[in-house]
Amino acid sequence: MQVMARQGDTLDEICFRVYGKTAGMTEAVLAANHRLADMGPVLTMGTVIELPDIRPPESKKTIIQLWD
């Protein structure tokens, strides 16, 4: 998916808006967009950013039985 930076956008704001979190997402987007880090913290309006398809990890539910 591609998104276009709006005025005053930072990469972590875009990651939070799209993915709902920034931990690990910002790094993945930077890896997919070489030279994006060279632009500085505030992106230029109109910059096209390629967002990789990142799926959340499967959550494991542990069931604890108190009595046998």
C-alpha positions as CSV (number, residue, x, y, z in Angstrom):
1,M,0.0,0.0,0.0
2,Q,1.2,3.5,-0.7
3,V,0.4,6.6,1.3
4,M,1.2,10.3,0.6
5,A,2.6,12.4,3.4
6,R,0.5,15.3,4.5
7,Q,1.8,18.6,5.7
8,G,3.8,18.1,9.0
9,D,3.6,14.3,8.9
10,T,6.3,12.3,10.5
11,L,6.9,8.6,9.8
12,D,5.9,7.5,13.2
13,E,2.6,9.4,12.9
14,I,1.9,7.6,9.6
15,C,2.7,4.2,11.1
16,F,0.4,4.8,14.0
17,R,-2.4,6.0,11.7
18,V,-2.1,3.0,9.5
19,Y,-0.9,0.1,11.8
20,G,-2.2,1.4,15.1
21,K,1.3,1.2,16.7
22,T,4.8,2.3,16.0
23,A,7.0,-0.3,17.7
24,G,8.6,-2.3,15.0
25,M,6.5,-0.7,12.3
26,T,8.7,2.4,11.8
27,E,11.7,0.2,11.3
28,A,9.9,-2.0,8.7
29,V,8.7,1.0,6.7
30,L,12.2,2.5,6.7
31,A,13.6,-0.8,5.5
32,A,11.1,-0.8,2.6
33,N,11.8,2.9,1.7
34,H,15.5,3.5,1.2
35,R,16.6,7.1,1.6
36,L,13.4,8.0,3.5
37,A,15.5,8.6,6.7
38,D,17.6,11.1,4.8
39,M,14.6,13.5,4.6
40,G,14.6,14.2,8.4
41,P,11.9,13.8,11.0
42,V,9.2,15.8,9.2
43,L,8.4,14.5,5.8
44,T,7.9,16.7,2.8
45,M,4.2,17.1,1.9
46,G,3.4,14.8,-1.1
47,T,6.2,12.3,-0.4
48,V,5.0,8.8,-1.4
49,I,5.7,6.1,1.1
50,E,5.5,2.4,0.5
51,L,3.9,0.6,3.4
52,P,4.7,-3.1,3.7
53,D,1.9,-5.6,4.4
54,I,2.6,-6.4,8.1
55,R,0.3,-8.8,9.8
56,P,0.0,-9.0,13.6
57,P,1.5,-12.1,15.1
58,E,-0.9,-14.9,16.0
59,S,-1.8,-14.5,19.7
60,K,-1.7,-17.7,21.8
61,K,-4.3,-18.1,24.5
62,T,-3.1,-20.1,27.4
63,I,-5.8,-21.9,29.3
64,I,-5.1,-22.6,33.0
65,Q,-7.2,-25.2,34.7
66,L,-7.4,-24.7,38.4
67,W,-8.8,-28.2,39.1
68,D,-8.4,-31.5,37.4
